[in-house]
Amino acid sequence: MSDNAKRIDTIDVFRIIAAIFVVGIHSKISDTMPTMARNFMDMVFSLAVPFFFITSGYFINTDKTYGGGKTILKKGVSASI
C-alpha cells in the first residue's frame, strides 16, 4: 500500500488473529486436544487462510482503474455463486 492509503485498524487486528491461527495450523497444536475440541479448533483455524486471501485481494487494487477493491470483491463473489 502507498503511504497515503488509509489503514483499517479493525482489519489489521483480525489479520493478527488470523496470523496466530495460521501458526496454530502449522504447529498441529489441536492434535493434543480431544476429538470434538480438535475438530472445532481445526475449523476455526482454517478460516485464517481464506481471510488473508480475501483481504489481500480487496486491498490489492484500491485505485479506481477497475472500480477499486469493492468492485473486484463483488465480481469475485458473484462469480463463485
C-alpha positions as CSV (number, residue, x, y, z in Angstrom):
1,M,0.0,0.0,0.0
2,S,1.2,3.5,-0.6
3,D,2.0,5.9,2.1
4,N,-1.2,8.0,1.6
5,A,-3.5,5.0,1.8
6,K,-5.7,4.7,4.9
7,R,-5.2,1.7,7.0
8,I,-8.3,0.0,8.5
9,D,-7.4,-0.8,12.1
10,T,-10.1,-3.5,12.5
11,I,-8.7,-5.4,9.6
12,D,-5.2,-5.2,11.0
13,V,-6.4,-6.6,14.3
14,F,-8.2,-9.5,12.5
15,R,-5.1,-10.1,10.4
16,I,-3.0,-10.5,13.6
17,I,-5.6,-13.0,15.0
18,A,-5.6,-14.8,11.7
19,A,-1.7,-15.0,11.7
20,I,-1.9,-16.7,15.1
21,F,-4.4,-19.1,13.6
22,V,-2.0,-19.9,10.8
23,V,0.7,-20.7,13.4
24,G,-1.9,-23.0,15.0
25,I,-2.5,-24.8,11.7
26,H,1.2,-25.4,11.2
27,S,2.1,-26.3,14.8
28,K,-0.6,-29.0,15.0
29,I,-1.5,-27.8,18.5
30,S,-5.0,-29.2,18.0
31,D,-3.7,-32.7,17.8
32,T,-3.3,-32.7,21.6
33,M,-7.0,-32.0,22.2
34,P,-10.0,-34.3,22.5
35,T,-11.8,-35.1,19.2
36,M,-14.6,-32.5,19.4
37,A,-12.3,-29.7,20.5
38,R,-9.8,-30.7,17.8
39,N,-12.5,-30.6,15.1
40,F,-13.7,-27.2,16.3
41,M,-10.2,-25.7,16.5
42,D,-9.3,-27.0,13.0
43,M,-12.5,-25.4,11.7
44,V,-11.7,-22.1,13.4
45,F,-8.0,-22.2,12.3
46,S,-8.9,-23.0,8.7
47,L,-10.7,-19.6,8.4
48,A,-7.4,-17.8,8.5
49,V,-6.2,-18.6,5.0
50,P,-9.4,-17.5,3.2
51,F,-9.4,-14.4,5.3
52,F,-5.9,-13.5,4.2
53,F,-6.8,-14.2,0.6
54,I,-9.9,-12.1,0.6
55,T,-8.3,-9.1,2.5
56,S,-5.3,-9.2,0.2
57,G,-7.5,-9.2,-2.9
58,Y,-9.6,-6.4,-1.5
59,F,-6.6,-4.1,-0.9
60,I,-4.5,-5.1,-3.9
61,N,-6.3,-2.7,-6.2
62,T,-7.5,0.4,-4.3
63,D,-7.3,2.8,-7.2
64,K,-10.3,3.4,-9.4
65,T,-8.9,1.8,-12.6
66,Y,-11.1,-1.2,-12.2
67,G,-13.6,0.2,-9.8
68,G,-11.5,-0.4,-6.7
69,G,-11.4,-3.4,-4.4
70,K,-15.1,-3.4,-3.6
71,T,-16.0,-3.9,-7.3
72,I,-13.5,-6.7,-7.7
73,L,-14.7,-8.4,-4.5
74,K,-18.3,-8.2,-5.6
75,K,-17.5,-9.7,-9.0
76,G,-15.5,-12.5,-7.4
77,V,-18.3,-13.3,-5.0
78,S,-21.0,-13.2,-7.7
79,A,-18.8,-15.4,-10.0
80,S,-18.4,-18.0,-7.3
81,I,-22.1,-18.3,-6.5
